[in-house]
Amino acid sequence: MDPSMRGLIEETYFETAEEALARSVSKLEAHKEGVTAAAMMLSSLTGLEDEPAKAEVVGLNLRPATN
């Protein structure tokens, strides 16, 4: 994966997960929201279908920050 694309995916994932955690949702829910947002962004930029885009994001093994 192109490093700049990976950076956009990570940025989208972490921003979304942090916003979810700020709303006091569980880490699992924050992770799911982050994956969904990052997959939607990836899909919109590359034309990938939803499930392959989601698989790409999940494959990066991202997790919400632990504070």
Buried (B, 14 or more C-beta within 10 A) or exposed (E): EEEEBEEBBBEBBBEBBBBBBEEEBEBEBBBBBBBBBBBBBBBEEEEBEEEEBBEBBEEBEBEBEEE
